[in-house]
Amino acid sequence: MKMNNKAYTLLEVLLAVLIFSAVALPLLGVFVQAVKTDVAARNVLNANYIAQDYVEQLYSKTYKQALDELPERRKIGEYYLSASISPHGAAGDLFSSPCAFAHLLLMDNGKMLSVMPDGKWQLYGSIPADIKFGLSGGNYTLNCDGTQLAGTLAYDNCVLIVNAMKKPEASASPVITLGGGCKAIVYLTYVNKDTVSIAGDQNDIKKHVDIISGDTSLIYVKAKVYDMPDSSEPVGLSEAYISINN
């Protein structure tokens, strides 16, 4: 018997490598792209979970706590959370077109929390006796006993929602004056129904006495999650209208 000791030539080896590369490289590209897609999907999933978890945690907080703890690029693991809170409400038949909302919350400790259409807010040490709220040229102004809060709004009209359900009897009885483009919804108890006065056309004012939902306020929350502290585009987003405890 004869032994066949014939070996592959260099040309044959190179040809085999070229054929293998022609088949393998496209598959490698598909694999790399699949890995990138999987990483991106995981990032979006994780970011959306962080955003949704933040919104859900607001149900256990008060309005003031939520505003105090509003995150601005707060680091959570490998991500960064920012959020905004703005007032919302049901205007009913007060306006036939979309409108902005502002909140005045008269608290049981004799203080007042104001939250404006753009999310700016102020806590007053006592309930002001003289409150003026008006619009002008796409701007709003809230004046409480000489202390002013001003900013911008996206609509020509605004509903001021005044929640006095927990207002102490011994606190000041405010007079609220509305400017042009402003209307009001007021929530009162039977006991204090005469302790909040709204100056203006009474057709622009809706009063509700001893309404069940008076212990909460409706807010619009937008939570954004970024993968870098200086990123301009979020990888996760959660938006919701929720009733937060006063």
BALOBA-1460 file (C-alpha; in Angstrom, 3 decimals):
// residues 246
<rec num="1" residu="m" x="0.000" y="0.000" z="0.000"/>
<rec num="2" residu="k" x="1.137" y="3.512" z="-0.783"/>
<rec num="3" residu="m" x="0.782" y="6.498" z="1.615"/>
<rec num="4" residu="n" x="-0.805" y="9.686" z="0.161"/>
<rec num="5" residu="n" x="1.179" y="12.532" z="1.723"/>
<rec num="6" residu="k" x="-0.168" y="15.260" z="-0.516"/>
<rec num="7" residu="a" x="-0.743" y="18.551" z="1.444"/>
<rec num="8" residu="y" x="-2.803" y="21.698" z="0.734"/>
<rec num="9" residu="t" x="-0.996" y="24.341" z="-1.196"/>
<rec num="10" residu="l" x="-0.765" y="27.924" z="0.063"/>
<rec num="11" residu="l" x="-3.112" y="28.999" z="-2.691"/>
<rec num="12" residu="e" x="-5.727" y="26.487" z="-1.574"/>
<rec num="13" residu="v" x="-5.454" y="27.677" z="2.045"/>
<rec num="14" residu="l" x="-5.844" y="31.312" z="1.028"/>
<rec num="15" residu="l" x="-8.809" y="30.454" z="-1.129"/>
<rec num="16" residu="a" x="-10.471" y="28.616" z="1.770"/>
<rec num="17" residu="v" x="-9.873" y="31.603" z="4.074"/>
<rec num="18" residu="l" x="-11.396" y="33.973" z="1.516"/>
<rec num="19" residu="i" x="-14.471" y="31.772" z="1.115"/>
<rec num="20" residu="f" x="-14.877" y="31.527" z="4.919"/>
<rec num="21" residu="s" x="-14.478" y="35.307" z="5.295"/>
<rec num="22" residu="a" x="-17.033" y="35.986" z="2.585"/>
<rec num="23" residu="v" x="-19.556" y="33.877" z="4.488"/>
<rec num="24" residu="a" x="-18.605" y="34.790" z="8.075"/>
<rec num="25" residu="l" x="-18.170" y="38.580" z="7.873"/>
<rec num="26" residu="p" x="-21.799" y="39.351" z="6.965"/>
<rec num="27" residu="l" x="-22.926" y="37.030" z="9.741"/>
<rec num="28" residu="l" x="-20.573" y="38.796" z="12.163"/>
<rec num="29" residu="g" x="-22.083" y="42.144" z="11.146"/>
<rec num="30" residu="v" x="-25.568" y="40.806" z="11.832"/>
<rec num="31" residu="f" x="-24.427" y="39.543" z="15.229"/>
<rec num="32" residu="v" x="-22.831" y="42.889" z="16.164"/>
<rec num="33" residu="q" x="-25.967" y="44.762" z="15.084"/>
<rec num="34" residu="a" x="-28.130" y="42.364" z="17.086"/>
<rec num="35" residu="v" x="-26.018" y="43.029" z="20.183"/>
<rec num="36" residu="k" x="-26.307" y="46.803" z="19.699"/>
<rec num="37" residu="t" x="-30.072" y="46.535" z="19.217"/>
<rec num="38" residu="d" x="-30.390" y="44.426" z="22.349"/>
<rec num="39" residu="v" x="-28.361" y="46.924" z="24.411"/>
<rec num="40" residu="a" x="-30.451" y="49.845" z="23.100"/>
<rec num="41" residu="a" x="-33.687" y="47.998" z="23.873"/>
<rec num="42" residu="r" x="-32.492" y="47.248" z="27.401"/>
<rec num="43" residu="n" x="-31.592" y="50.918" z="27.888"/>
<rec num="44" residu="v" x="-35.064" y="52.029" z="26.799"/>
<rec num="45" residu="l" x="-36.709" y="49.384" z="28.996"/>
<rec num="46" residu="n" x="-34.659" y="50.347" z="32.059"/>
<rec num="47" residu="a" x="-35.181" y="54.078" z="31.473"/>
<rec num="48" residu="n" x="-38.943" y="53.696" z="31.052"/>
<rec num="49" residu="y" x="-39.108" y="51.632" z="34.234"/>
<rec num="50" residu="i" x="-37.311" y="54.391" z="36.190"/>
<rec num="51" residu="a" x="-39.661" y="57.042" z="34.769"/>
<rec num="52" residu="q" x="-42.801" y="55.020" z="35.502"/>
<rec num="53" residu="d" x="-41.574" y="54.140" z="38.999"/>
<rec num="54" residu="y" x="-41.099" y="57.846" z="39.776"/>
<rec num="55" residu="v" x="-44.664" y="58.645" z="38.684"/>
<rec num="56" residu="e" x="-46.089" y="55.780" z="40.756"/>
<rec num="57" residu="q" x="-44.223" y="56.954" z="43.867"/>
<rec num="58" residu="l" x="-46.075" y="60.284" z="43.698"/>
<rec num="59" residu="y" x="-49.271" y="58.559" z="44.861"/>
<rec num="60" residu="s" x="-47.702" y="58.197" z="48.324"/>
<rec num="61" residu="k" x="-46.578" y="61.849" z="48.548"/>
<rec num="62" residu="t" x="-48.316" y="65.139" z="49.228"/>
<rec num="63" residu="y" x="-48.391" y="67.934" z="46.671"/>
<rec num="64" residu="k" x="-45.796" y="69.923" z="48.621"/>
<rec num="65" residu="q" x="-43.494" y="66.896" z="49.033"/>
<rec num="66" residu="a" x="-43.617" y="66.173" z="45.309"/>
<rec num="67" residu="l" x="-42.656" y="69.771" z="44.496"/>
<rec num="68" residu="d" x="-39.891" y="69.806" z="47.117"/>
<rec num="69" residu="e" x="-38.362" y="66.600" z="45.740"/>
<rec num="70" residu="l" x="-38.718" y="67.365" z="42.041"/>
<rec num="71" residu="p" x="-35.663" y="65.736" z="40.379"/>
<rec num="72" residu="e" x="-33.341" y="67.583" z="38.001"/>
<rec num="73" residu="r" x="-30.891" y="65.115" z="36.407"/>
<rec num="74" residu="r" x="-30.923" y="62.995" z="39.551"/>
<rec num="75" residu="k" x="-28.528" y="60.045" z="39.161"/>
<rec num="76" residu="i" x="-30.227" y="56.670" z="39.484"/>
<rec num="77" residu="g" x="-27.839" y="53.826" z="38.756"/>
<rec num="78" residu="e" x="-26.444" y="54.523" z="35.294"/>
<rec num="79" residu="y" x="-29.274" y="56.907" z="34.366"/>
<rec num="80" residu="y" x="-30.375" y="60.482" z="35.115"/>
<rec num="81" residu="l" x="-33.955" y="61.419" z="36.020"/>
<rec num="82" residu="s" x="-35.682" y="64.777" z="35.502"/>
<rec num="83" residu="a" x="-39.358" y="65.561" z="36.012"/>
<rec num="84" residu="s" x="-41.837" y="68.410" z="35.818"/>
<rec num="85" residu="i" x="-45.176" y="68.916" z="37.572"/>
<rec num="86" residu="s" x="-47.842" y="71.348" z="36.397"/>
<rec num="87" residu="p" x="-51.421" y="71.982" z="37.564"/>
<rec num="88" residu="h" x="-54.360" y="70.478" z="35.753"/>
<rec num="89" residu="g" x="-58.115" y="70.339" z="36.193"/>
<rec num="90" residu="a" x="-61.516" y="70.027" z="34.576"/>
<rec num="91" residu="a" x="-62.635" y="73.375" z="33.211"/>
<rec num="92" residu="g" x="-66.091" y="72.101" z="32.330"/>
<rec num="93" residu="d" x="-67.956" y="74.741" z="30.365"/>
<rec num="94" residu="l" x="-65.823" y="77.659" z="31.584"/>
<rec num="95" residu="f" x="-63.847" y="77.721" z="28.330"/>
<rec num="96" residu="s" x="-64.709" y="76.204" z="24.980"/>
<rec num="97" residu="s" x="-61.034" y="76.066" z="23.947"/>
<rec num="98" residu="p" x="-57.953" y="74.545" z="25.660"/>
<rec num="99" residu="c" x="-56.721" y="76.487" z="28.661"/>
<rec num="100" residu="a" x="-53.998" y="76.525" z="31.278"/>
<rec num="101" residu="f" x="-54.531" y="75.799" z="34.973"/>
<rec num="102" residu="a" x="-53.195" y="77.260" z="38.223"/>
<rec num="103" residu="h" x="-53.679" y="75.958" z="41.769"/>
<rec num="104" residu="l" x="-54.161" y="77.701" z="45.092"/>
<rec num="105" residu="l" x="-54.223" y="75.228" z="47.980"/>
<rec num="106" residu="l" x="-55.374" y="76.635" z="51.334"/>
<rec num="107" residu="m" x="-53.841" y="74.207" z="53.811"/>
<rec num="108" residu="d" x="-55.002" y="73.046" z="57.241"/>
<rec num="109" residu="n" x="-51.903" y="74.593" z="58.895"/>
<rec num="110" residu="g" x="-53.001" y="78.082" z="57.811"/>
<rec num="111" residu="k" x="-50.480" y="78.263" z="54.939"/>
<rec num="112" residu="m" x="-51.149" y="78.527" z="51.200"/>
<rec num="113" residu="l" x="-49.446" y="76.671" z="48.361"/>
<rec num="114" residu="s" x="-49.628" y="78.226" z="44.892"/>
<rec num="115" residu="v" x="-48.618" y="76.291" z="41.766"/>
<rec num="116" residu="m" x="-48.585" y="78.156" z="38.477"/>
<rec num="117" residu="p" x="-49.203" y="76.957" z="34.877"/>
<rec num="118" residu="d" x="-45.479" y="76.635" z="34.130"/>
<rec num="119" residu="g" x="-44.784" y="74.675" z="37.320"/>
<rec num="120" residu="k" x="-43.411" y="77.563" z="39.386"/>
<rec num="121" residu="w" x="-44.628" y="77.384" z="42.953"/>
<rec num="122" residu="q" x="-44.581" y="79.272" z="46.225"/>
<rec num="123" residu="l" x="-45.473" y="78.369" z="49.814"/>
<rec num="124" residu="y" x="-46.881" y="81.279" z="51.840"/>
<rec num="125" residu="g" x="-46.539" y="81.315" z="55.615"/>
<rec num="126" residu="s" x="-50.162" y="82.376" z="55.977"/>
<rec num="127" residu="i" x="-53.180" y="82.649" z="53.715"/>
<rec num="128" residu="p" x="-52.956" y="86.054" z="51.996"/>
<rec num="129" residu="a" x="-55.936" y="88.368" z="52.420"/>
<rec num="130" residu="d" x="-55.561" y="90.016" z="48.997"/>
<rec num="131" residu="i" x="-54.883" y="87.781" z="45.977"/>
<rec num="132" residu="k" x="-54.795" y="88.978" z="42.374"/>
<rec num="133" residu="f" x="-54.315" y="86.717" z="39.355"/>
<rec num="134" residu="g" x="-54.159" y="87.989" z="35.776"/>
<rec num="135" residu="l" x="-52.849" y="87.363" z="32.255"/>
<rec num="136" residu="s" x="-51.140" y="89.690" z="29.810"/>
<rec num="137" residu="g" x="-49.379" y="88.973" z="26.510"/>
<rec num="138" residu="g" x="-48.783" y="85.272" z="27.146"/>
<rec num="139" residu="n" x="-47.679" y="85.896" z="30.736"/>
<rec num="140" residu="y" x="-49.363" y="85.388" z="34.089"/>
<rec num="141" residu="t" x="-48.958" y="87.318" z="37.343"/>
<rec num="142" residu="l" x="-49.964" y="86.203" z="40.828"/>
<rec num="143" residu="n" x="-49.847" y="88.907" z="43.476"/>
<rec num="144" residu="c" x="-50.451" y="87.878" z="47.101"/>
<rec num="145" residu="d" x="-50.350" y="90.735" z="49.603"/>
<rec num="146" residu="g" x="-47.609" y="92.377" z="47.520"/>
<rec num="147" residu="t" x="-45.555" y="89.235" z="46.874"/>
<rec num="148" residu="q" x="-45.461" y="88.571" z="43.132"/>
<rec num="149" residu="l" x="-44.967" y="85.362" z="41.141"/>
<rec num="150" residu="a" x="-44.823" y="85.669" z="37.348"/>
<rec num="151" residu="g" x="-44.107" y="83.518" z="34.315"/>
<rec num="152" residu="t" x="-45.340" y="82.348" z="30.933"/>
<rec num="153" residu="l" x="-48.183" y="80.118" z="29.811"/>
<rec num="154" residu="a" x="-49.001" y="78.366" z="26.556"/>
<rec num="155" residu="y" x="-52.654" y="79.427" z="26.315"/>
<rec num="156" residu="d" x="-54.612" y="82.657" z="26.206"/>
<rec num="157" residu="n" x="-56.955" y="81.512" z="28.999"/>
<rec num="158" residu="c" x="-56.403" y="80.114" z="32.468"/>
<rec num="159" residu="v" x="-58.561" y="78.529" z="35.163"/>
<rec num="160" residu="l" x="-57.555" y="79.229" z="38.749"/>
<rec num="161" residu="i" x="-58.507" y="76.252" z="40.925"/>
<rec num="162" residu="v" x="-58.856" y="77.241" z="44.587"/>
<rec num="163" residu="n" x="-59.035" y="74.359" z="47.050"/>
<rec num="164" residu="a" x="-60.194" y="75.584" z="50.462"/>
<rec num="165" residu="m" x="-61.514" y="72.246" z="51.737"/>
<rec num="166" residu="k" x="-59.049" y="72.249" z="54.660"/>
<rec num="167" residu="k" x="-58.932" y="75.969" z="55.292"/>
<rec num="168" residu="p" x="-59.013" y="76.695" z="59.057"/>
<rec num="169" residu="e" x="-61.950" y="78.793" z="60.206"/>
<rec num="170" residu="a" x="-59.661" y="81.172" z="62.088"/>
<rec num="171" residu="s" x="-57.435" y="81.938" z="59.062"/>
<rec num="172" residu="a" x="-57.769" y="84.971" z="56.819"/>
<rec num="173" residu="s" x="-60.723" y="85.207" z="54.458"/>
<rec num="174" residu="p" x="-59.043" y="86.001" z="51.141"/>
<rec num="175" residu="v" x="-60.489" y="88.141" z="48.383"/>
<rec num="176" residu="i" x="-59.335" y="86.836" z="44.990"/>
<rec num="177" residu="t" x="-59.486" y="89.194" z="42.016"/>
<rec num="178" residu="l" x="-59.365" y="87.702" z="38.533"/>
<rec num="179" residu="g" x="-57.982" y="89.517" z="35.518"/>
<rec num="180" residu="g" x="-58.993" y="89.163" z="31.868"/>
<rec num="181" residu="g" x="-58.832" y="85.656" z="30.455"/>
<rec num="182" residu="c" x="-59.075" y="84.123" z="33.947"/>
<rec num="183" residu="k" x="-61.876" y="82.112" z="35.493"/>
<rec num="184" residu="a" x="-62.085" y="80.175" z="38.745"/>
<rec num="185" residu="i" x="-63.238" y="76.910" z="40.269"/>
<rec num="186" residu="v" x="-63.471" y="76.940" z="44.085"/>
<rec num="187" residu="y" x="-63.800" y="73.930" z="46.384"/>
<rec num="188" residu="l" x="-65.231" y="74.732" z="49.846"/>
<rec num="189" residu="t" x="-66.813" y="73.053" z="52.834"/>
<rec num="190" residu="y" x="-70.247" y="74.014" z="54.101"/>
<rec num="191" residu="v" x="-68.586" y="75.598" z="57.162"/>
<rec num="192" residu="n" x="-66.185" y="77.861" z="55.244"/>
<rec num="193" residu="k" x="-68.210" y="78.416" z="52.079"/>
<rec num="194" residu="d" x="-68.439" y="82.145" z="52.757"/>
<rec num="195" residu="t" x="-64.800" y="82.703" z="53.728"/>
<rec num="196" residu="v" x="-63.345" y="82.864" z="50.193"/>
<rec num="197" residu="s" x="-64.528" y="85.660" z="47.907"/>
<rec num="198" residu="i" x="-63.919" y="85.854" z="44.157"/>
<rec num="199" residu="a" x="-64.177" y="89.314" z="42.632"/>
<rec num="200" residu="g" x="-65.359" y="89.350" z="39.023"/>
<rec num="201" residu="d" x="-68.156" y="88.134" z="36.811"/>
<rec num="202" residu="q" x="-69.912" y="85.397" z="38.807"/>
<rec num="203" residu="n" x="-70.605" y="83.541" z="35.554"/>
<rec num="204" residu="d" x="-66.844" y="82.952" z="35.388"/>
<rec num="205" residu="i" x="-66.807" y="81.269" z="38.804"/>
<rec num="206" residu="k" x="-67.860" y="77.738" z="39.761"/>
<rec num="207" residu="k" x="-68.212" y="76.841" z="43.450"/>
<rec num="208" residu="h" x="-68.412" y="73.283" z="44.765"/>
<rec num="209" residu="v" x="-69.277" y="72.603" z="48.411"/>
<rec num="210" residu="d" x="-68.215" y="69.438" z="50.297"/>
<rec num="211" residu="i" x="-67.085" y="67.650" z="47.167"/>
<rec num="212" residu="i" x="-65.501" y="64.234" z="47.796"/>
<rec num="213" residu="s" x="-62.402" y="64.827" z="45.648"/>
<rec num="214" residu="g" x="-61.418" y="67.930" z="47.592"/>
<rec num="215" residu="d" x="-58.565" y="66.152" z="49.377"/>
<rec num="216" residu="t" x="-56.594" y="65.786" z="46.153"/>
<rec num="217" residu="s" x="-55.377" y="67.938" z="43.283"/>
<rec num="218" residu="l" x="-55.042" y="66.915" z="39.655"/>
<rec num="219" residu="i" x="-51.548" y="67.355" z="38.215"/>
<rec num="220" residu="y" x="-49.758" y="66.583" z="34.969"/>
<rec num="221" residu="v" x="-46.428" y="64.812" z="35.426"/>
<rec num="222" residu="k" x="-43.712" y="64.306" z="32.826"/>
<rec num="223" residu="a" x="-40.673" y="62.211" z="33.804"/>
<rec num="224" residu="k" x="-37.659" y="61.966" z="31.488"/>
<rec num="225" residu="v" x="-34.685" y="59.628" z="31.859"/>
<rec num="226" residu="y" x="-31.307" y="60.236" z="30.179"/>
<rec num="227" residu="d" x="-28.314" y="57.944" z="29.739"/>
<rec num="228" residu="m" x="-25.823" y="60.811" z="30.133"/>
<rec num="229" residu="p" x="-25.867" y="63.861" z="32.445"/>
<rec num="230" residu="d" x="-25.677" y="66.234" z="29.472"/>
<rec num="231" residu="s" x="-27.842" y="64.339" z="26.970"/>
<rec num="232" residu="s" x="-30.423" y="66.430" z="25.128"/>
<rec num="233" residu="e" x="-32.717" y="63.535" z="24.186"/>
<rec num="234" residu="p" x="-34.195" y="61.192" z="26.825"/>
<rec num="235" residu="v" x="-34.093" y="57.426" z="26.357"/>
<rec num="236" residu="g" x="-37.158" y="56.935" z="28.558"/>
<rec num="237" residu="l" x="-40.322" y="58.972" z="29.093"/>
<rec num="238" residu="s" x="-43.439" y="58.648" z="31.219"/>
<rec num="239" residu="e" x="-46.384" y="61.086" z="31.222"/>
<rec num="240" residu="a" x="-49.488" y="60.910" z="33.382"/>
<rec num="241" residu="y" x="-52.355" y="62.853" z="34.921"/>
<rec num="242" residu="i" x="-52.653" y="61.867" z="38.578"/>
<rec num="243" residu="s" x="-54.588" y="62.960" z="41.651"/>
<rec num="244" residu="i" x="-52.063" y="63.823" z="44.320"/>
<rec num="245" residu="n" x="-52.846" y="64.166" z="48.029"/>
<rec num="246" residu="n" x="-53.082" y="67.724" z="49.298"/>
